[in-house]
Amino acid sequence: MSQQHSAAPAPTPTSAAAVATVGTRRDWWRDAVIYQVYPRSFADSNGDGMGDLEGVRSRLTYLRDLGVDAVWLSPFYASPQADAGYDVADYRAVDPMFGNLLDADALIRDARALGLRIIVDLVPNHSSDQHEWFKRAVAEGPGSPLRDRYHFRPGKGADGELPPNDWESIFGGPAWTRVTEPDGTPGEWYLHLFAPEQPDFNWEHPAVGDEFRSILRFWLDMGVDGFRIDVAHGLVKAAGLPDLGSHDQLKLLGNDVMPFFDQDGVHDIYRQWRLILDEYSGEKKGPEGPSAEGRWRETGGRIFVAEAWTPTVERTAHYVRPDELHQAFNFQYLSTEWDAKELRTVVDRTLEAMRPVGAPATWVLSNHDVTRHATRFANPPGLGTQIRTAGDRELGLRRARAATLLMLALPGSAYVYQGEELGLPDVVDLPDEVRQDPAYFRGAGQDGFRDGCRVPIPWTREGSSYGFGAGGSWLPQPAEWAELSVEAQQGVAGSTLELYRSALRLRRTQPDLGAGDAVEWLKAPEGVLAFRRGEFVCVANTSAESVRVPSHGRVLLASGEVAETDGEVKLPADTTVWWTTA
């Protein structure tokens, strides 16, 4: 007997009551699916071409029906926007381009009513050069106490004309910029691991720690459920700021111990922060109301998520020890090729590293800093996470869908970047004149092509910006995105949007999916990953050929068409299938 299984039946939307129930669990973050919203590219409420908080608020029901547990918002703070908001001038204010504090409050409240949690970005490694502390430090000249809150140093050379050390900026060029002193003469240098507009804080100074503990309380009092910590590995620098002595520093990032990254001192900071978060994680009742949406209960569970690029997943585990942070992005997994052997290795190492510290593994395929995985997987292996070519888009989408089902089947928590549920590729052919990534305008460093994954997402088939807003979009969208829009995929069986909805619905209803710290690997052909979790089985074919695998019961979901005959399933290339043995 032969039976065809389609990619994904159109599900009924997740009920608000079901979502609200999830919202009551203290350890919700152990198996949460968290959706990253890049606010400037999500939805524009006022027609200025730039997304905003009111736009996000207007689309919250879409996120609820998608089936995610929480929404992580990239920075929306007051900023000159030299690096898309990661240069913060005021950590307690909303930039006018995104709205105001009342808009933030309304967004948090509406999300809570829908059973969604809100996580905000925190940028503690550096501020904007327009931050009041830094402006005063420059204006007051050498000897100003405010200069001690950053890394100001005299230069080397006869006249101090050389940088204090040989560190390079992640965006290319020296990691130091010389200031002009109040009397007009060239003066001291300040450290910036990123753009010159982003001076690094000196975390050895007590005022810096005091300020950020206050900032945490400010947003916790606003009702946020957690913080994603930008450059969590970078706050503490090696004593004396020693030379690195390498002329290829940027190629070492993430692969070697650096004097400005992953220093042990960062963990003291996070232990202090954890004490604050735990204060806010006691039992408190949320808003009461007649509707299911109004019965959300806040039972603690506020979290920290670390963006920590470390040489190994074992080093990453240090950030999620029981008295520190709750989660850390698994960048080793994100950068793994679509290859069964490599994927199994990183899965095993991740689970083994997290088990001793009792933290959940996290899995992620895309974010605002890397080429979308639909494009990464469309290209040959070995090109890294910044890719300039479109590749084979059909192949890329097929692999991306399969990779998503694999990721969502693994134990722990998963992160979804806006638009990946639509199968969006990177826009690799943006005209030079529209690019805004600061790394693009510097001679070296990162490729500077992050704009390609930040193009505003399409909501409708028509309109100047496919429903993003009434006034166009800050980055141009490809014409072919009309058929990738939410409107084009909504309710269409087998569409990527409905695949995500089905997968997230099943993740909630299948008891063996979600939290955990182990998988049982099953025998499988070369190029195929197969594992069991209780009565659930996942098989992913990463090879270029169809393979025959045993049927493991009832097919729950598949990323492509699979055919079952006489107890066997013909699994096409680049396809993942879920079974239940129940």
Wavefront OBJ file of the C-alpha trace (Angstrom):
o trace
v 0.000 0.000 0.000
v 1.351 3.404 -0.974
v 0.508 6.658 0.755
v 1.600 10.224 -0.041
v 2.278 12.674 2.763
v 2.195 16.368 1.915
v 4.526 18.921 3.376
v 2.064 20.428 5.808
v -1.697 20.535 6.156
v -3.090 23.972 6.903
v -3.651 24.017 10.666
v -6.266 25.747 12.687
v -4.671 28.787 14.339
v -3.297 28.207 17.816
v -5.947 29.265 20.275
v -5.285 32.147 22.599
v -6.257 29.914 25.510
v -3.560 27.418 24.560
v -0.984 30.162 24.314
v -2.117 31.641 27.611
v -1.653 28.271 29.274
v 1.928 28.135 28.042
v 2.458 31.620 29.460
v 1.964 30.342 33.017
v 4.927 27.971 33.105
v 7.858 29.155 35.212
v 10.427 27.392 33.050
v 8.727 28.310 29.778
v 12.101 29.283 28.319
v 13.460 25.725 28.385
v 11.486 24.755 25.278
v 10.319 28.153 24.027
v 10.221 29.197 20.412
v 11.271 32.842 20.389
v 10.642 35.036 17.344
v 13.093 37.835 16.572
v 11.511 41.045 15.358
v 13.814 43.539 13.690
v 11.535 46.542 14.319
v 12.605 48.741 11.408
v 11.754 45.909 8.976
v 8.649 44.310 10.451
v 5.710 46.699 10.026
v 5.393 50.453 9.465
v 2.365 52.096 11.086
v 2.877 55.720 10.005
v 3.989 55.442 6.378
v 7.494 56.848 6.798
v 9.111 53.749 5.314
v 10.542 52.612 8.647
v 9.020 49.944 10.873
v 8.004 50.962 14.387
v 6.615 49.677 17.679
v 3.014 50.423 16.737
v 3.567 48.385 13.595
v 4.800 45.455 15.680
v 1.816 45.835 17.980
v -0.572 45.700 15.020
v 0.867 42.314 13.963
v 0.941 40.570 17.348
v -2.011 38.347 16.495
v -0.051 37.050 13.504
v 2.737 36.007 15.871
v 0.283 34.426 18.287
v -1.295 32.424 15.473
v 2.130 31.429 14.183
v 2.551 29.704 17.533
v 5.623 31.316 19.085
v 6.042 31.783 22.829
v 7.919 35.062 22.957
v 9.036 37.994 20.832
v 12.561 39.369 20.969
v 12.774 42.985 19.804
v 16.037 44.278 18.376
v 17.012 47.720 19.754
v 14.465 50.517 19.606
v 16.229 52.883 22.018
v 17.133 56.495 21.334
v 20.065 56.340 18.935
v 21.780 58.217 16.106
v 21.431 54.922 14.175
v 25.077 54.650 13.197
v 24.687 50.882 13.608
v 20.942 50.276 13.321
v 20.261 51.135 16.944
v 23.129 49.189 18.483
v 24.667 52.587 19.252
v 22.463 53.659 22.163
v 22.328 57.276 23.302
v 19.635 56.794 25.972
v 18.765 53.344 27.330
v 15.543 54.569 28.936
v 14.013 56.245 25.889
v 12.467 55.032 22.644
v 13.884 56.533 19.478
v 11.239 58.755 17.819
v 11.576 56.735 14.602
v 10.063 53.793 16.521
v 7.588 55.693 18.711
v 7.760 56.513 22.403
v 7.594 54.873 25.821
v 3.800 54.782 25.709
v 4.034 52.739 22.520
v 6.450 50.356 24.229
v 4.092 50.036 27.193
v 1.113 49.338 24.920
v 3.080 46.727 22.993
v 4.117 44.924 26.174
v 0.563 44.969 27.522
v -1.018 43.738 24.296
v 1.544 40.967 23.970
v 0.798 39.850 27.500
v -2.942 39.808 26.785
v -2.257 37.468 23.857
v -0.045 35.163 25.921
v 3.182 36.381 24.307
v 6.260 37.383 26.250
v 8.506 40.302 25.282
v 12.304 40.172 25.350
v 14.239 43.363 24.628
v 17.789 43.863 23.449
v 20.351 45.231 25.885
v 23.621 46.714 24.599
v 26.077 46.852 27.520
v 29.428 46.575 25.741
v 29.316 50.043 24.226
v 27.198 53.170 23.964
v 26.718 55.742 21.246
v 29.265 58.513 21.003
v 26.207 60.729 21.530
v 25.549 59.238 24.964
v 25.679 62.004 27.560
v 28.548 60.352 29.423
v 30.741 60.177 26.347
v 29.925 63.668 25.100
v 30.872 65.108 28.483
v 34.006 62.949 28.667
v 35.246 64.438 25.391
v 34.154 67.983 26.212
v 35.794 67.998 29.653
v 39.171 66.917 28.315
v 41.949 64.729 29.760
v 41.505 63.969 33.427
v 37.715 64.065 33.263
v 36.292 61.409 35.645
v 33.845 60.463 32.915
v 36.701 59.281 30.706
v 37.276 56.482 33.211
v 33.864 55.065 32.275
v 35.231 54.329 28.810
v 38.684 53.222 27.635
v 40.584 56.446 26.995
v 44.338 56.078 26.571
v 47.270 58.213 25.387
v 48.641 57.123 22.038
v 52.022 55.623 21.285
v 54.767 57.361 19.333
v 56.597 60.610 19.917
v 53.435 62.690 19.732
v 50.863 60.029 20.652
v 50.032 59.661 16.992
v 49.734 55.842 17.095
v 46.878 53.804 18.616
v 47.458 52.522 22.157
v 47.546 48.889 20.972
v 47.113 46.786 17.845
v 43.479 45.731 18.308
v 41.268 45.864 15.237
v 37.600 46.801 15.042
v 35.143 44.031 14.187
v 33.969 46.375 11.431
v 37.505 46.784 10.099
v 40.356 49.199 10.753
v 41.870 50.125 14.114
v 39.756 49.661 17.241
v 40.865 53.130 18.395
v 39.909 56.658 17.398
v 41.736 59.789 18.460
v 39.722 62.680 19.839
v 40.250 66.371 19.340
v 40.633 67.953 22.749
v 38.701 71.081 23.822
v 41.719 73.247 22.929
v 41.697 71.892 19.363
v 44.761 69.682 19.649
v 44.900 65.944 18.870
v 44.502 64.117 22.142
v 43.726 60.767 23.689
v 42.374 57.708 21.941
v 39.247 55.738 22.869
v 38.498 52.064 22.292
v 35.644 50.891 20.066
v 35.508 47.231 19.129
v 32.823 48.107 16.597
v 32.194 51.415 14.799
v 33.918 54.635 15.986
v 30.442 55.845 16.964
v 30.291 52.976 19.511
v 32.834 53.597 22.302
v 33.311 50.620 24.637
v 32.371 50.990 28.280
v 34.988 50.318 30.947
v 33.292 47.706 33.106
v 36.021 48.040 35.739
v 34.404 51.349 36.722
v 31.641 50.887 39.336
v 29.412 53.559 37.803
v 28.970 51.438 34.674
v 27.692 48.472 36.644
v 25.418 50.718 38.728
v 23.942 52.256 35.603
v 23.127 48.968 33.932
v 21.561 47.484 37.033
v 19.313 50.531 37.063
v 18.518 50.080 33.354
v 17.541 46.453 33.993
v 15.119 47.520 36.709
v 13.644 50.228 34.505
v 12.605 47.764 31.799
v 11.602 45.044 34.239
v 9.282 47.577 35.860
v 7.882 48.226 32.377
v 6.949 44.562 32.280
v 9.455 42.956 29.912
v 10.116 39.253 30.325
v 13.804 39.215 29.579
v 16.847 40.615 27.851
v 18.953 39.495 24.930
v 22.467 40.670 25.814
v 24.371 42.033 22.844
v 28.079 41.154 22.733
v 27.700 39.385 26.071
v 31.222 38.044 25.696
v 32.866 41.440 25.242
v 32.311 43.517 28.370
v 35.583 42.732 30.156
v 38.962 43.294 28.519
v 42.259 41.683 29.535
v 44.194 43.676 32.119
v 46.479 46.234 30.531
v 44.838 45.900 27.104
v 47.772 43.881 25.722
v 48.705 43.760 22.045
v 47.385 40.742 20.216
v 50.375 40.597 17.901
v 48.471 39.213 14.922
v 47.862 40.816 11.555
v 44.909 38.537 10.866
v 42.828 39.213 13.951
v 39.443 39.235 12.272
v 39.902 35.713 10.947
v 40.501 34.529 14.509
v 37.190 35.796 15.867
v 35.101 33.005 17.321
v 37.978 30.537 16.905
v 40.581 31.640 19.413
v 40.914 33.295 22.800
v 41.044 37.063 22.353
v 42.055 39.672 24.981
v 38.835 41.595 24.361
v 36.347 38.694 24.182
v 35.196 35.904 26.496
v 37.240 37.017 29.497
v 36.361 35.267 32.744
v 35.444 38.560 34.424
v 32.180 38.817 32.498
v 30.711 36.076 34.659
v 30.910 38.198 37.825
v 28.749 40.799 36.069
v 26.109 38.266 35.103
v 25.934 36.791 38.594
v 25.032 40.257 39.872
v 22.452 40.675 37.128
v 20.884 37.304 37.872
v 20.152 38.421 41.442
v 18.108 41.314 40.047
v 16.189 39.142 37.627
v 15.381 36.646 40.354
v 13.872 39.460 42.426
v 11.349 39.988 39.633
v 10.604 36.298 39.143
v 8.327 35.773 42.129
v 4.684 34.813 41.892
v 2.510 37.670 40.639
v -0.885 37.542 39.051
v -1.332 39.126 35.683
v -4.370 40.967 34.347
v -7.765 39.337 34.877
v -10.475 39.564 32.252
v -13.452 37.775 30.761
v -11.618 36.546 27.669
v -9.053 33.792 27.314
v -6.544 36.458 26.330
v -7.072 38.210 29.650
v -6.315 35.196 31.832
v -2.561 35.284 31.374
v -0.680 34.579 34.616
v 2.753 35.985 35.244
v 4.565 33.364 37.302
v 8.079 34.651 37.040
v 10.385 33.153 34.508
v 12.164 36.276 33.318
v 15.266 35.386 31.373
v 18.625 36.482 30.025
v 19.806 35.338 26.591
v 23.486 35.757 25.728
v 24.867 36.666 22.344
v 28.225 35.098 23.167
v 30.565 34.223 20.332
v 33.042 31.825 21.941
v 35.698 29.461 20.573
v 33.744 26.368 21.657
v 30.276 25.374 22.788
v 31.913 24.303 26.054
v 32.963 27.922 26.635
v 29.435 29.038 25.778
v 28.133 26.775 28.557
v 29.959 28.937 31.112
v 27.454 31.725 30.460
v 24.458 29.583 31.425
v 25.583 28.175 34.744
v 22.760 28.080 37.311
v 23.590 31.471 38.854
v 24.225 33.318 35.580
v 22.234 33.564 32.349
v 19.439 31.286 31.160
v 20.262 30.768 27.495
v 23.078 31.434 25.042
v 22.772 31.455 21.275
v 24.271 28.375 19.686
v 26.366 29.973 16.978
v 28.260 26.750 16.407
v 24.980 25.231 15.218
v 24.085 28.255 13.086
v 27.401 28.051 11.248
v 27.236 24.285 10.639
v 26.842 23.172 7.032
v 23.849 21.120 5.831
v 25.660 17.863 6.439
v 24.443 14.970 8.598
v 27.817 14.142 10.113
v 28.645 17.740 11.009
v 25.170 18.386 12.388
v 25.264 15.285 14.580
v 28.640 16.332 15.969
v 27.478 19.817 16.960
v 24.197 18.490 18.391
v 26.046 15.975 20.567
v 28.609 18.531 21.730
v 25.890 21.066 22.519
v 23.798 18.666 24.572
v 26.871 17.345 26.396
v 28.065 20.877 27.196
v 24.711 22.081 28.501
v 23.863 18.998 30.558
v 26.324 19.638 33.450
v 25.094 23.214 33.961
v 21.412 22.295 33.673
v 20.745 24.792 30.876
v 18.660 24.126 27.788
v 20.300 23.929 24.411
v 19.261 26.648 22.005
v 19.097 26.309 18.244
v 19.089 29.067 15.650
v 19.463 29.190 11.864
v 19.179 32.904 11.018
v 19.301 36.346 12.582
v 19.837 40.000 11.649
v 23.637 39.616 11.366
v 23.998 36.623 9.049
v 22.833 35.573 5.604
v 19.413 33.933 5.834
v 19.675 30.157 5.856
v 17.510 29.852 2.727
v 20.417 31.540 0.907
v 23.280 29.964 2.862
v 21.985 26.505 1.993
v 21.483 27.576 -1.632
v 25.237 28.000 -2.039
v 28.193 25.609 -1.914
v 29.553 24.834 1.575
v 32.476 26.718 3.022
v 31.354 30.277 2.263
v 30.597 31.167 5.885
v 27.656 33.182 7.173
v 28.060 36.278 4.957
v 27.272 35.268 1.362
v 26.960 37.564 -1.633
v 25.417 35.193 -4.202
v 21.839 33.984 -4.513
v 22.791 30.408 -5.353
v 20.147 27.828 -6.244
v 17.084 29.302 -4.569
v 14.893 26.244 -5.045
v 17.553 24.083 -3.415
v 18.063 26.651 -0.661
v 14.379 26.760 0.235
v 14.064 22.980 0.230
v 17.031 22.659 2.575
v 15.844 25.554 4.747
v 12.467 23.889 5.290
v 14.153 20.592 6.150
v 16.622 22.325 8.470
v 13.766 24.054 10.281
v 11.980 20.792 11.058
v 15.261 19.303 12.247
v 15.917 22.305 14.509
v 12.420 22.296 15.993
v 12.717 18.585 16.785
v 15.865 18.968 18.888
v 15.700 19.235 22.702
v 15.592 22.755 24.065
v 14.623 26.191 22.790
v 14.606 27.548 19.227
v 14.869 31.031 17.728
v 13.112 32.098 14.547
v 14.134 35.239 12.648
v 11.344 37.278 11.104
v 10.549 36.255 7.541
v 12.154 32.834 7.673
v 8.657 31.405 8.130
v 7.956 32.819 4.658
v 11.066 31.226 3.185
v 12.618 34.619 2.460
v 16.080 34.572 0.893
v 18.706 37.221 1.402
v 18.530 40.120 -1.021
v 22.018 39.860 -2.466
v 21.714 42.485 -5.212
v 20.880 45.642 -3.259
v 22.301 48.723 -5.005
v 25.322 50.148 -3.238
v 23.633 53.484 -2.761
v 20.881 52.064 -0.523
v 23.103 50.051 1.804
v 23.288 51.138 5.437
v 25.408 48.506 7.161
v 28.333 50.473 8.663
v 30.707 47.569 7.994
v 30.057 48.003 4.269
v 31.608 51.456 4.313
v 34.797 50.416 6.076
v 37.654 48.929 4.114
v 37.929 45.622 5.916
v 36.273 43.532 8.600
v 32.911 41.924 8.127
v 31.697 41.766 4.581
v 29.154 44.442 5.412
v 26.289 42.796 3.579
v 23.926 42.442 6.524
v 21.361 44.686 4.817
v 20.399 41.683 2.700
v 18.775 39.903 5.642
v 17.182 43.107 6.955
v 14.930 43.983 3.999
v 11.352 44.611 5.237
v 9.143 41.539 5.074
v 6.117 41.310 2.728
v 2.607 41.032 4.131
v 0.495 41.375 0.973
v 0.787 40.579 -2.721
v 0.372 44.200 -3.763
v 1.252 47.704 -2.658
v 4.380 49.833 -2.753
v 5.939 47.779 0.035
v 3.803 44.618 -0.031
v 1.863 45.690 3.024
v 4.872 46.698 5.100
v 3.600 50.290 5.168
v 1.928 52.971 3.122
v 5.096 54.863 2.241
v 7.473 52.336 0.737
v 10.299 50.698 2.660
v 13.725 51.830 3.828
v 15.343 49.039 1.804
v 13.874 47.960 -1.560
v 12.049 44.615 -1.738
v 12.340 42.261 -4.721
v 9.293 41.964 -6.985
v 9.191 38.192 -6.505
v 8.476 38.688 -2.805
v 4.813 39.269 -3.643
v 4.357 35.500 -3.881
v 6.300 34.967 -0.671
v 4.041 37.319 1.276
v 1.875 36.294 4.204
v -1.207 36.866 2.056
v 0.094 34.554 -0.688
v 0.923 31.723 1.749
v -1.835 32.020 4.337
v -3.950 28.863 4.368
v -2.096 27.307 1.423
v -1.287 23.703 2.281
v 2.398 22.989 1.859
v 3.472 26.647 1.948
v 6.431 27.510 4.124
v 4.240 29.626 6.393
v 1.858 26.737 6.989
v 4.786 24.376 7.506
v 5.976 26.588 10.369
v 2.488 26.874 11.819
v 2.008 23.119 11.721
v 5.421 22.455 13.230
v 4.910 24.907 16.077
v 1.431 23.532 16.791
v 2.797 19.981 16.933
v 5.642 21.132 19.157
v 3.059 22.214 21.694
v 0.909 19.092 21.501
v 3.546 16.341 21.253
v 4.769 15.563 24.779
v 8.179 14.345 23.588
v 9.023 17.583 21.769
v 10.506 20.630 23.438
v 12.529 20.522 26.652
v 15.087 17.811 27.278
v 18.810 17.161 27.091
v 19.232 14.001 25.019
v 18.351 12.263 21.777
v 18.539 8.580 20.918
v 20.322 8.271 17.592
v 18.960 5.640 15.227
v 20.785 3.735 12.518
v 20.454 5.592 9.207
v 21.994 5.661 5.715
v 24.963 7.912 5.032
v 23.900 11.537 4.832
v 20.813 10.930 6.989
v 20.161 11.933 10.594
v 17.621 9.883 12.550
v 16.785 10.146 16.227
v 14.076 9.213 18.693
v 12.678 11.175 21.592
v 10.184 8.969 23.386
v 7.381 8.221 20.946
v 8.619 10.872 18.504
v 11.051 10.194 15.636
v 12.756 12.683 13.331
v 14.629 11.713 10.171
v 16.470 14.290 8.016
v 18.037 13.481 4.664
v 20.861 15.954 4.036
v 22.148 14.057 1.001
v 21.544 14.854 -2.659
v 19.734 11.556 -3.326
v 16.473 9.966 -2.223
v 16.844 7.232 0.376
v 14.583 4.514 1.725
v 14.120 4.471 5.476
v 11.860 2.405 7.733
v 8.488 3.859 8.644
v 8.342 4.790 12.311
v 4.570 4.916 12.684
v 2.265 7.755 11.709
v 3.715 10.677 9.788
v 3.073 13.901 11.647
v 4.722 16.349 9.259
v 7.232 16.473 6.424
v 9.120 19.325 4.812
v 8.408 17.882 1.340
v 6.481 15.075 -0.320
v 7.244 11.612 1.047
v 5.878 8.285 -0.195
v 5.229 5.322 2.106
v 5.095 1.764 0.724
v 5.067 -1.527 2.627
v 6.570 -0.171 5.818
v 9.199 1.937 4.103
v 9.331 5.599 3.228
v 11.066 7.070 0.219
v 12.646 10.190 1.649
v 13.685 12.730 -1.012
v 16.927 14.662 -0.879
v 16.961 17.593 1.555
v 13.777 16.531 3.332
v 12.885 16.022 6.988
v 9.971 13.983 8.298
v 8.407 13.675 11.755
v 6.703 10.510 13.018
v 4.875 9.434 16.133
v 5.027 5.823 17.224
v 2.032 6.264 19.524
l 1 2 3 4 5 6 7 8 9 10 11 12 13 14 15 16 17 18 19 20 21 22 23 24 25 26 27 28 29 30 31 32 33 34 35 36 37 38 39 40 41 42 43 44 45 46 47 48 49 50 51 52 53 54 55 56 57 58 59 60 61 62 63 64 65 66 67 68 69 70 71 72 73 74 75 76 77 78 79 80 81 82 83 84 85 86 87 88 89 90 91 92 93 94 95 96 97 98 99 100 101 102 103 104 105 106 107 108 109 110 111 112 113 114 115 116 117 118 119 120 121 122 123 124 125 126 127 128 129 130 131 132 133 134 135 136 137 138 139 140 141 142 143 144 145 146 147 148 149 150 151 152 153 154 155 156 157 158 159 160 161 162 163 164 165 166 167 168 169 170 171 172 173 174 175 176 177 178 179 180 181 182 183 184 185 186 187 188 189 190 191 192 193 194 195 196 197 198 199 200 201 202 203 204 205 206 207 208 209 210 211 212 213 214 215 216 217 218 219 220 221 222 223 224 225 226 227 228 229 230 231 232 233 234 235 236 237 238 239 240 241 242 243 244 245 246 247 248 249 250 251 252 253 254 255 256 257 258 259 260 261 262 263 264 265 266 267 268 269 270 271 272 273 274 275 276 277 278 279 280 281 282 283 284 285 286 287 288 289 290 291 292 293 294 295 296 297 298 299 300 301 302 303 304 305 306 307 308 309 310 311 312 313 314 315 316 317 318 319 320 321 322 323 324 325 326 327 328 329 330 331 332 333 334 335 336 337 338 339 340 341 342 343 344 345 346 347 348 349 350 351 352 353 354 355 356 357 358 359 360 361 362 363 364 365 366 367 368 369 370 371 372 373 374 375 376 377 378 379 380 381 382 383 384 385 386 387 388 389 390 391 392 393 394 395 396 397 398 399 400 401 402 403 404 405 406 407 408 409 410 411 412 413 414 415 416 417 418 419 420 421 422 423 424 425 426 427 428 429 430 431 432 433 434 435 436 437 438 439 440 441 442 443 444 445 446 447 448 449 450 451 452 453 454 455 456 457 458 459 460 461 462 463 464 465 466 467 468 469 470 471 472 473 474 475 476 477 478 479 480 481 482 483 484 485 486 487 488 489 490 491 492 493 494 495 496 497 498 499 500 501 502 503 504 505 506 507 508 509 510 511 512 513 514 515 516 517 518 519 520 521 522 523 524 525 526 527 528 529 530 531 532 533 534 535 536 537 538 539 540 541 542 543 544 545 546 547 548 549 550 551 552 553 554 555 556 557 558 559 560 561 562 563 564 565 566 567 568 569 570 571 572 573 574 575 576 577 578 579 580 581 582
